[in-house]
Amino acid sequence: MERIENQPTLTLNNGVTMPALGLGVFQSPPEETAAAVEAALRTGYRHIDTAAAYGNEREVGEGLRRSGVDRSEVFLETKVWVSDFGYDQTLHAWDKAAGKLGVDSLDLLILHQPAPDRFERTIAAYQALEKLLADGKVRAIGVSNFMPHHLERLLKETEVVPAVNQIELHPYFTQPEVRRADAEHGILDQAWSPIGGITFYPGWGEDRRSVMEDPTLLAIASQHGKSAAQVMLRWHLQQGRSAIPKSTNPSRIRENFDVFDFSLSSEELVRIDALDLGVRNGPDPDVARPERFDMPIPEA
């Protein structure tokens, strides 16, 4: 990692540099998103992750403009939803995203799901990403929630290796097989739900254990005078991953950014790795969800 503005950056497989820590806006209500993005950028974040399916791209752009931070200083990342998969549809999805964000280029554009029930359209969508990359409309392209078998098929039918694979990744679900496959191809792991929010979101299953309350994490946090969330983010950063914690609370946004002044020992990293339960908390990427996948993305 090199450093910029006192925070670590990661170099993608095409040479583009990305701040390792970003703000995620999954489940952030549109009316709160602009303020959260503004607060994050004023705090020092220079990486924002959103998605067409989140319904808040317009507010991300508003927050960027309100922050006063120049567009050129901010790494903007968004995702194409499944209903816009297909070559021409995905080219148009870029138009929709750029219009809502109020920008003329994106730093990273990724496919939100492998959508195995319509993988031919997934391939066509990725080929459209390759076209957008060649045309300079995006600086890097990637995927999200792709398992090794999805990646294998994608790589056989496309030319550009994804720069990023954004996956569920936290101490209770570390996805070692996916990380190995990504590493073999020079694909950066990006953790969604990096502090385990998916383990305690309401409505996402019963009998969940909140990783934020894990005794091992709390003990390590106490040793460093930090929170469990800060320990988890440090764990990601020290292992060379990108992490995009989500919050709309200004104090939590600042807390999540305050992770550059301590280090975890190798022994502590091993203890955190050992917490893996091997249990997915989010949707299974191999399960088709036609009703959800067919959700239309508005033009504006």
N, C-alpha and C positions, 0 to 999 in steps of 0.2 A: 504494500500500500504506500502511495505517496500521500502528502497532506496538502490541503488547501483550506484557508480560513480556519485553521486549527481543527479540522475534522478529516477523517480518513476518506480517501477516494479509492475506487476500484477501476481498473482498466479492463474494458470489455474486449472480446476476441477480435474486434475490428479496430482497436486502438482508441475508441471513444472512452473518455473518463467520466465516471459517475460518482457523485457523493454516496458513500456506503449507507448512510442513514437518511431516510426520507420520512415524510409524513404521509400516511395512508388516510383515505377518506371513505373507506367502505362503511356503509351504514350511517354516514354523517348526513343528517338532514340538510337539504339544500339551504334552508334559512340559517344554518349554523356553519356551513362549510366555508363561506367567504371569510368569516371572522377567524376560523381556525387556520386557514391558509395564511392570512395576513399575520396572525400571531406567530405562526411557525417561521415565516420568512423574517420577521422582525427579531425572532430569537436567534436566528442563524442558520436554520435549515436552508438548503439549496436544492432540494429534491422533493418533488410532489408526485404521488401516485394516485391516479383516479381511473375511471373506467366508464364506458358508455352506459353500462348496465347500472351504475350507481346513481345515475340521474342527477349528478351534481358537477358536471364538467363546466357548465357556464359559471357556476359560483367559484370554482377553482380559478378560472380566469379573472373573475372579479377580485378575488382575494390577492392574486398576483399584482394586479394593477393598483389596488389600494395600498399594498405594502410599500410601494415606491422602489422596490428592488428591480433592477433592469432585467428584462426577459432573458438576455444573454447569460445572466448569472444563474439561472434556475434550470435545473434538469426536469423537464416535464415528461411524464410517462402516462399513457392511457391504454385501454384495451378495447379490442373489437369484440362485440357480443355475437353470439352464435347466429342470431337471426340475420346478421349482416355478412355471414360467411358466403364465399363464392367470389370469383375474381372481380367482376364489375361491382358487385355489392360492397366488397371490402375497399375498393378504390373510393367508392362514394362514402363509406364509413369514415375514411380519413377527412373528407370534406366536412362531414357533420361534426366530427370531433374538433377539427381546427377552427371551424366557425364558432362553436360553443365556447371554446377556450380563448378565442380571440387572438390566435397566433397563425403564423404562416409556415411554421415547421414544428415538428415534434422531435424530442430527443430519443424517445423509445416508444414503439408501438408494438403491442403483443396481442396474440390471440388468447381470449379469456378461458377457453376450454378446448380439450381435444375433440369433444362431440363425436364419440365413436359411432353413433348411429347414422352419421352423415359425413364420414371422414373424407370422402371425395371433395366435398365442399370445403372442408378444413384445409386440404392440400391446396385447392384453388385460392383460398383466402391467403394462405401463406405466400403463394406465388405473387399475389397482389402486393403483399408487404415487400417482397423482393423488388418489385417494380417501383414502389414508393421510395425504397432505399436507393435504388439506382438513379432515380430522378431527383434525389436530394431533399425530398419532402420529410424524410425521417433520417435520423443519424444512426439508429440501430433498431433491430427488430428481434422479436422473441416470442415466447409462448408462456402459457400459464397452466398449471395443473397437468402437465404432460408426464406420464409414466414412461419407463424405459421402452416399452413396446410401441407406444405412440411416437416417441422420438425416432426409433429405428425406422418406422415406416415413413415418417416425414422426411428424414435425411435421405432416403432412397429416391424420393420423388421431387426433391427441391435442390437448390444450389447453395444457398447461404445457410451456414450453421447458425442456429439461434444464438443471440448474444446472452440471453437471460431465460431462465425457467423459473417463474414465480410459483411457489408451492407452499402448502401448509407446512410450517416448520417451527417447532417450539420444543422445549425439553421433553414433553410427553409424547411427541411424535416427530422423530428426527429424520425419517425417510432415507436411511443409509443407501438403499439400492438406487434410488433416484439420484442422490448426490454422486454416487460412483459413476453412473451413466453420464451425468452432466459433465463431471470432471474429465471423463475419457474424451469428450468432444470439445472441451474448452468452453463449456456453457456455465455462466455464473448462476449460482443458486440465489434466489431472492425470496426471503421469508415473508409470507403473509401470515397474519396472526403471530408475529414473532414473540410476543409476550404472553401467548396462550389465551388471548381473548376468546377464541372459539371454544375454549374449554369451560367457559362460564356464561356465554351469551344466552339470554333467555330464549326458549323456543327451539333450541338446537339439540334436543335430546334430554333424556333423564339420567339420573345417577352419575352426573359428571363430577370429576374432581378438578377443582380450580388449581392450575399450576401456580397461580399467584400466592397460594397459601401453602405451598410445598415446604415442609420443614427444612429440607436440604438447602433450598434456595434462600429461605429466610435466615438460616444460619450463616451462609456465605455473605449475604447482604449485610448482616449485622457486623461481620468482621471488617467490612469495608466502609461502614457508615452509609450504605446505599439501600435502595429498595430492591425488592425481588425483580421488579420490572427492569431496573437499571442493570442488575446482574445478568438477566437474560439478554438484554441488548448488547452488553459487553461480550458475552459468550458468542453471539453471532459475529460481531465485528472481529474478534480475535481469531475466529476460524475462517475469516475471509469471505463472509457472506454479506449480502445487502439485506437490510431490515427496514420495514416500513410500518412502524407502529402507528395505530390509529388513535386519535383523541380529538375532541373538540373543546376540552377543558384547558385553558391557557396555562394553568400551573402544571398539569400533567404533560402538556406539550413541552414546557421548559424542562421538567424533570427527565423526560425521555431523551432530551438532547444533552443532558449533563452526565455523559458517560465517557468522556475523553480524559478524565483526570485520575483514573485508576486502572489497574490490570488484574486479571484473574491469573492465579498460578496454574501450572499444568495439572497439578493435582485437583484443583477446583474445577477445571474444565472437564476432567475425567469424571468427577462426581456428578456434574450436570449431565454429561452424556449418558451416564448410567440410569438416568431417570426415565429414559424412553420406555413407553408402554406398548409401542407398536400399534396403537389404536387411532384410526382416523376420526377426527371430530367433524370435519366439513364434509361436503358431498363427495361421493365416490366418482372419480373421473371416468370410470368405466361404465357407469350407470347412465343410460339415456334419460333425459328429463324433457320430453317434447314440449310440454306446456311452458316450462320455463325457458327452454331454448328458443321457442318461437316468439317470445316477447319482443314486440317491435320497438326499435329505438327511434324516438321522434327526430324529425328533421331539424328542429330548432328548440 
